[in-house]
Amino acid sequence: MDLSNLKPADGSKHSDNFRRGRGHGSGNGKTAGKGHKGQKARSGSPRPGFEGGQMPLYRRIPKKGFKCINSKNIVGINLSYLERFDDGATVTVETLKESGIIKNPRDGVKILGGGELTKKLNVQVNAYSESAKAKIEALGGKAEVI
């Protein structure tokens, strides 16, 4: 078996140029595959989702909220997580990922002011809360926005 021998399974492929309603000898004459009478046998049958005048499902279900296309999904990390790093280390999004603090940085990383920090660090992430920035700089570290 190789690529030159591949073919679809028997009966799985149908021709799109089949001529319906061309007499009994064609195998699809008379009703042309539409059965006998009824709404679906006639031309102009209803559109998909039409429920015979009943309120359709897509209108019965309650609609709630909307999704803002401009919103960003930012990962927040408390200051206490930065205690893992050595004194004087540079903390970036990549180093946070390598150390297992974050799994997926999504649209950015923000350092929040929760917890205490005892080490001088050079932190380079997307955003800081005011309290986090003040705590980092009070210890002599740098809070750079990338």
FITI-801764 format. One record per residue (C-alpha): residue in three letters; x, y, z. Coordinates in Angstrom, 2 decimals, m for minus. Each point is the difference from the previous one (the first is absolute). Layout:
BEGIN
 residu    east   north      up
    ALA       X       Y       Z
...
END
This chain:
BEGIN
 residu    east   north      up
    MET    0.00    0.00    0.00
    ASP    1.33    3.41   m0.94
    LEU   m1.43    3.41   m0.86
    SER   m0.56   m0.88   m3.67
    ASN   m2.40   m2.82    1.00
    LEU   m2.26    2.02    2.33
    LYS   m3.67    0.40   m0.93
    PRO   m3.19    0.82    1.94
    ALA   m2.04   m2.84    1.51
    ASP   m2.74   m1.51   m2.17
    GLY   m3.24    1.93    0.24
    SER    1.52    2.96    1.84
    LYS    0.23    2.29   m3.01
    HIS   m2.97    1.46   m1.83
    SER    0.02    1.90   m3.26
    ASP   m1.28    3.58    0.18
    ASN   m1.08    0.05   m3.65
    PHE   m2.77   m2.57    0.49
    ARG   m3.07    1.00   m2.06
    ARG   m3.14   m0.42    2.11
    GLY   m3.51   m0.39   m1.38
    ARG    0.94   m1.27   m3.49
    GLY   m2.38   m2.98   m0.25
    HIS   m0.28   m3.48    1.47
    GLY    3.01   m1.33   m1.90
    SER    2.36    2.42    1.75
    GLY   m0.69   m1.64    3.37
    ASN   m1.11    3.33    1.46
    GLY   m3.06    1.00   m1.96
    LYS   m3.56    1.00    0.94
    THR    0.40    1.58    3.47
    ALA    3.77    0.58   m0.48
    GLY    0.92   m1.22    3.48
    LYS   m2.45    2.29    1.80
    GLY   m2.61   m2.61    0.98
    HIS   m3.74    0.63   m0.34
    LYS   m1.66    3.36    0.68
    GLY    0.64    2.04    3.12
    GLN    1.79    3.30    0.57
    LYS    3.48   m1.35   m0.71
    ALA   m1.09   m1.50   m3.32
    ARG   m0.96    3.41   m1.37
    SER    2.16    2.83   m1.20
    GLY    0.88    2.72    2.51
    SER    0.13   m2.28    3.02
    PRO    0.80    1.86    3.25
    ARG    3.46    1.16    0.93
    PRO    2.16   m1.97    2.46
    GLY   m1.08    0.63    3.61
    PHE   m3.62    0.79   m0.93
    GLU   m2.37   m1.64    2.50
    GLY   m3.36    0.50   m1.67
    GLY   m0.83    3.37    1.53
    GLN    0.99   m1.04    3.53
    MET    2.54    2.31    1.60
    PRO    3.31   m1.52   m1.19
    LEU    2.60   m1.31    2.40
    TYR    2.56    2.68   m0.82
    ARG   m2.52    2.64    1.11
    ARG   m1.29   m1.87    3.06
    ILE    3.40   m0.30    1.66
    PRO    0.94    3.07    2.10
    LYS    2.81    2.18   m1.27
    LYS    2.51    1.16    2.58
    GLY    2.88    2.44   m0.18
    PHE    2.53    0.52   m2.75
    LYS    3.70   m0.64   m0.61
    CYS    2.15    3.08   m0.32
    ILE    2.47   m0.52   m2.84
    ASN    2.43    2.52    1.50
    SER    0.28   m1.63    3.43
    LYS    3.32   m1.46    1.13
    ASN    0.46   m3.09    2.13
    ILE    2.76    0.96    2.46
    VAL    1.46   m2.40    2.56
    GLY    0.35    1.46    3.50
    ILE    2.79   m1.12    2.36
    ASN    0.48    1.05    3.63
    LEU    3.37    1.33    1.18
    SER    0.41   m2.95    2.36
    TYR    0.59   m2.31   m3.00
    LEU    3.16    1.95   m0.89
    GLU    1.68   m1.20    3.22
    ARG    1.12   m3.10   m1.95
    PHE    2.57    2.01   m1.92
    ASP    3.52    0.77    1.24
    ASP    0.94    3.44    1.28
    GLY    0.97    2.29   m2.91
    ALA   m1.61   m2.25   m2.66
    THR   m1.79    1.27   m3.08
    VAL   m3.62   m1.19   m0.16
    THR   m1.64   m0.11   m3.45
    VAL   m3.08   m1.72   m1.42
    GLU    2.26   m2.81   m1.28
    THR    1.64   m0.58    3.40
    LEU   m3.44   m0.07    1.66
    LYS   m1.06   m2.64   m2.51
    GLU    3.17   m2.08    0.50
    SER   m0.35    0.05    3.79
    GLY   m3.61   m1.25   m0.26
    ILE   m1.66    3.07    1.52
    ILE   m2.06    0.53   m3.16
    LYS   m0.93   m2.51   m2.70
    ASN   m1.35    2.24   m2.74
    PRO    0.73    3.75    0.02
    ARG   m2.97    0.66   m2.34
    ASP   m0.10    3.76   m0.80
    GLY    2.36    1.10    2.78
    VAL    1.08   m0.33    3.62
    LYS   m0.79    2.44    2.82
    ILE    1.73    0.04    3.38
    LEU   m2.44    0.62    2.87
    GLY    0.84    1.28    3.47
    GLY   m1.09   m3.05    2.02
    GLY    2.53   m1.43    2.44
    GLU    3.47    1.24    0.95
    LEU    3.26    0.18   m1.92
    THR    3.39   m0.12    1.72
    LYS    2.38   m0.10   m3.00
    LYS    1.31    2.61   m2.40
    LEU   m1.27   m1.02   m3.46
    ASN   m0.01    1.45   m3.50
    VAL   m3.53   m0.81   m1.22
    GLN   m0.97    0.37   m3.69
    VAL   m3.69   m0.75   m0.66
    ASN   m2.97    1.66   m1.73
    ALA   m1.64    1.78    2.98
    TYR    0.20    0.67    3.76
    SER   m2.43    1.08    2.66
    GLU    1.10    3.17    1.82
    SER    0.62   m1.84    3.25
    ALA    2.10   m2.67   m1.73
    LYS    2.13    2.59   m1.76
    ALA    0.53    1.89    3.26
    LYS    1.06   m3.18    1.87
    ILE    2.47   m1.06   m2.74
    GLU    1.62    3.44   m0.17
    ALA    0.09    0.39    3.79
    LEU    2.42   m2.96    0.11
    GLY    2.22    1.57   m2.70
    GLY   m1.31   m2.09   m2.88
    LYS   m1.30    1.13   m3.40
    ALA   m3.56   m0.35   m1.34
    GLU    0.28    0.30   m3.78
    VAL   m2.99   m0.16   m2.35
    ILE    0.67   m1.93   m3.21
END
